[in-house]
């Protein structure tokens, strides 16, 4: 096999094209997989809509600017078809053709962030997926996907479906990182999750699994909130029914003895953060997970006088990918993770899937590497 079919974005909000693309020359310790499943998340929709075409710059030195054309898809599970030199998984077990894996993002391994702070997602040479030129073959919406050296490979257990392994490779691993930032969670604490897309729903599953006293969810549309209720959310609020921020803040405080929640997970977007700061108790914690483009975020200065600890999550480390796969494998009886996969599309219908995702008509579309 010297070439494959790839879905290529050549114009923001334009029809995705199907290109025959030559497979790249493999580097030492790299892996080529045959894509078994790719899933989309909000970032894929934002990129296609043109919201993130100014990525990078002095405020984000570790993020490459988005350029056309590119192959979308950064949540990918596949079967190894070729390797260059001996490769091992995160547990140092040898990998071979026929093994099913996901991959963390590659990083240099020798810079300040890799060696001193151990924050590899901040490495200036970090290589994420889903936004590269087709010749690099580092997007999941294709028949094959190239995993460059420098990443960590996580073996997918036989009983974890490829579509769920793919979804774990972004939304769930990001939430594992976010909960790590929050630190220990006590059984008496409460949490608010802003947003009920894949990030928010996975946050809910982890929160319920860790035994918080009460978990609140604010989001839309109703189909996503229905999953949140099924997964054990103690209270949900539909954004479509309460359009005033003050009313949403009052709803949260009424359910928390007037204090606000102990932890806010903002899985919605950057512009929801000021509202989240009003919903967390004094001295509580807020994790900013969902990031969107657009205008700058404005926060009244006195909100910082409440002693709230603010964290922000940048992707995930290799251990979080491993934790995500293990969570899917061991918690599927408590949570029907299949509820996240809202519809199935082939490569020739990717435009339709991206549009539906951008309009919030999908939770998480599954993209199969073939044409109808």
N, C-alpha and C positions, 0 to 999 in steps of 0.2 A: 504494500500500500504506500503510494507516494503522494497522494492528495486525497482530500475529503471535501464534503459539502459543509459550508458554514453560512450562518445567517449574519448579514452585515448591515449595520446602520450606516447609511451614507448621508442622511439628512435628518436633522432634528424634527421629530414629529412626522417624519416621512415613512413611506412604505419600506420595510426591511427587505433587502435583496438577498438572493441565494447565490453564493459564489463557489466555484470549485477552487480550493486553496491548496497549495503545496504544503506538505508537512515540513516543519522546520528541522534543521540538522540538530540532533540531540547532543547535549553537553554531558560531560562526565557527571554521574550520580543524578541524572534527570530521569523522568518517567513519562511515557506516553500512555494515555488511557483511551479506551473506547468509551464514549459517554453512554452510560446507562440511563441517567436521568439528570436533568437540570431543573432548578426551580427559580422563580423570579421573586425579588423583593422590591420594596419601595425605591431603593437606590437605582435599580435598573430602569424603573419608570421615570425617575427624576432625570437620569442621564439622557434617556430618549427624548424627554420633553424639552431638554436644553437647559434645565435648571442648574446643572452642575458643570457647565462647560467653561467655568472660570475656576475650576479646582486648581489647587496648588498656589504658588506665590509665597511671599515672605511669611504669611501667617500659617501656612501649611507646607513647610518645606519637604515633608515626606510624602506628599500626595502629588502624583503626576497630573498636569493639566489634561483634561479630556479633549481628544482630537478625533475628528472624522478621517477615514472610516474606522469602525471598530466592531468587534464581535462581542455582544452582550452576554451576560450570565456569569455570576461569580459564586453560584451555589451548585456544585457539580459532584456527582458520584459516578465512578466509572471502573472498568476492569482493565488491569494492566495488560498492555499488548507488547511493550518493549521497555527495556531499561538500558542505561549506559553505565556499566560497572555495577558492583554490588550495592544494593540499596536495602535499607531496613526501615521498619516502622517505628513508631514512637517508643515501643517497648524493646527496641533493638533486635527484633525478630526479622529474619530475612524475608524479603518480598520477591515475588516472581510473577511472570505472566499468568493471568488467570485469577490473581488476587483482586479483590474489590476494595477500593480505597477512596478517601477524601484527602485533601492536602491543605495544610496551613500555608500562609503566605511566606515566600522566600525573603530572607534578609541577609545582610552581609556577614554577620557573625563576629565582627571585629571592631565595630565603632563604639562610641561612648554609650549609646542606648542598648546595644546588644550585649556588651561586656560589663559595664559598670552599673547602670540602672536596671538592666534586664527588662527593658521595655521595647521589645523587638518591633512592635507595631509602629514605633516612632523612628525606626531606622530610615535614614535618607535613601537607602537603596532597597527599601521594602517593595516587593512586587506583588501587588494585589491583582485580582482577575476581573474580567468583564469589561475592560475598557481599552484593549490593545488593538493595534493594527492586525488585520487578518493573517498576515504572514507570521505573526508570533504564535498564533493558535492558542491563546490563553483566555478563551471565553467558552462557557459551557453550552452555548446555543450552536453547537456544531456536532459533527459525528465523532471527532476526536478532540482531545484536550491535552496540551503539553504542560507538565509540571516541571518547572526549572529547578536546578539544584539550589539548595539553601532553605527549602521548606522542610516540613516534617510530615510524613505520611501516616495516616491513621487507618488501620484496617477496619473494615465494616463487617460486623458479625453476620453470619448467614441469615439470621432471622430478622434483620433490619432491612426493610425494603429500600431500594435505591432512592425512591422519591423522598423518603423521610431522612435518609442519610444526607441527601443533597440539601434539604432545608436546614439540617443541623449545622451545615458548613457555613452558615452566615448568621441567621437570626438567633438560633439557640446558643451557638458558641459566643456571640456577642453578649447575650444575657448572662452566661456563665461568668464572663469577665466583669460585667456590671455588678453582679452579686458579690464577687470577690472584692470589689472596691468598697461596697457597703460595709463589709466586715461581718462579724458575728451578729446574728439576729436572735433576739430573745422571744420567748413564747408569748409574752404580753404585748408585743409591739404590733403596730398596724402599718399597712402599706397602701399607698394609692398608686395605681398604674394609669398614666395618661396615655391613651391610645390602645386600640385593641386589634391592631394588625398582627402579623407574625411575631414581631418583637414583644408586643404587649401580651399576647396570648402565651408565649413561652415564658415571659416573666411571671405571669399568673401561675403557670404550672410549677415553676421552681418555688415561688412563694408559698403555695399550698403544700408542696412537698416538705418545705422546711418548717412548717408548723406555726406561721404567724397567727396571731389572735384574730385578725380581721384583714381582708384584702378587698379594696374598692377598685372599681374600674370605670373610667370615663372614656367614651369613644363612640364610634359609629362606623358603619351602618348597623342596622339591627341584626343582620345575619352574623356578624362578628361578635356582637354582644351575646347572642344566643349560645355561641361556643363558650364564651366566658362564663355564662351561668352554668352550663353543663360541666365545666371544669372546676366549679366550686367557688366562683367569686361570691363574696358575701353580699355585696351590693353593687349594682351597675347603674350608670347614668348615661342616657342617650343624648349625645350632643345635639341631635335634631330637635329634641324636645325642650332643651334648656340652652338658650342662645346667649344669655348674659353671664359674663365671668363672675360677677358678684354672687349670682344665684348658685353657681357651681361651687364657689368657695364656701358659701353657707351650707350647702349640702354636705360637703366633706366635714366641716366643723361640727355640724349637728350630729354626725355619726361618730365623732371622736371626743365627746364631752367638751366641745368648744376649743380644744387645743390645736387640732390639726393632726395629721398622721405623723408617725415617727419617721417614715421613709417615703419619698416620692420617686418613682421611676418614670421619667418622662420619655416614653417610647413613641411620642407623637411627632413633634417637630421642634425646632429651635424656638419658635415664637410662642410655644406653650410654657416655656420656662418661667417667665414672670408670674403667671398664674399658679404654677406649681409652687413657687416660693411662698405664695400666700396660703397654700393648702398644707404645708408642712409645719409642724410645731416648732416653736423656738428651740434651738439646739438640736433640731433633727437633721436628716440627711437627704440630699437631693442628688440623683444621678441623671445627668443629661445624656440620653442615648440617641434618640432620634434627631438627626441633623438635616436641615433643609436649606436651600438657597434663599435668595430674596434680600429684603432690606435688613439693616442691622437690628438687633434685638435691644429694646430699651427696658431697663430695670430701674425703678425708683430707688435712689440711694439708701433710703431708710430701711428697705427690705434686708440690706446686709447687716443691719444692727440687731438682727434676731438670732445671730449665732449659728446659722444654718451652715453645715458643711456641704460644699458643692463639689461633685466629681463629674468628669466627662469620660465617656468610653470611646476609645479608638480601636475598632476592630477587635482582635483577640490574639492571644498567644497560642502556641501549639497545644499546651495543656488544656486550654478551653475547648479546642476542637475534640480532644479525647474525651473530656467530661461530657460534651454534648452527645457524642455517639453513645457513651455509656448510659446517659440519662434516657435516650430513646430506647435503648435495648432493655433497660430494667424498669421503666415506669410506664410501659405501654398499657398495662392493665388498669392503671389509675386514670390515664388520660388517653383519649382516642385521638392520637396525633394525626390520623387520616383526615380529621375535620379541617385541618389547615389547608389541605390540598383541595382547592375549590373547583378546578377544571383542568382538563388535559388538552394540550395543543401540540401540533407538529411544527417543524421549522417553518413551513410555508404559511403558518398562521401566527407567527410571532408578532407581527404588527398588531393584530387583533388582541393578543394577550397583553402587550405593553399598554395599549390604549385602555383596556379594561382595568388594568392595574392602576394606571394613572387616574382613572375615574372612580376608584375604590369599589369597583364591582367584583373584584376578586380578592380573596384572602392571600393565597399563594398558588399561582398557576404552575402546573407541571409541564415542562417542555421535553418532548421526546425527540431524539436525534434522527428523524426521518421526515419524509414528506408524505402527505396523504395520497 
